[in-house]
Amino acid sequence: MIVTTTDNVEGKTVATYCGIVSGEAILGANLFKDFFAGIRDVVGGRSGAYEEEFRKAKNAALDDMIAEAQALGADAVVAVDLDYEVIGGDQKTLLMVSANGTAVKFA
């Protein structure tokens, strides 16, 4: 399955637009990761724990979007957009990623 942020795929002609497809993932970052990420933020540097959680959420959202496109018989998903949100407050932080695009079939 071709997945791209562009509106088309070079060398391919879109024959059918199957519709908008999407995938969402919401993952919780556990207490220890939150604690160590907070320390990292104070002393500087990158937070590997959060980076890994964002990566997992992105992959899960893309996988769900691709599965929806495959169910429609699509060859590709074009114009993919990824959105990231942090949900929650002091007690629980949730990471939300949504992937949206247009499923297409080629001629």
Secondary structure, 3 states (H helix, E strand, C coil): CEECCCCCCCCCCEEEEEEEEEEEEEEECCHHHHHHHHHHHHHCCCCHHHHHHHHHHHHHHHHHHHHHHHHCCCCEEEEEEEEEEEEECCCCEEEEEEEEEEEEEEC
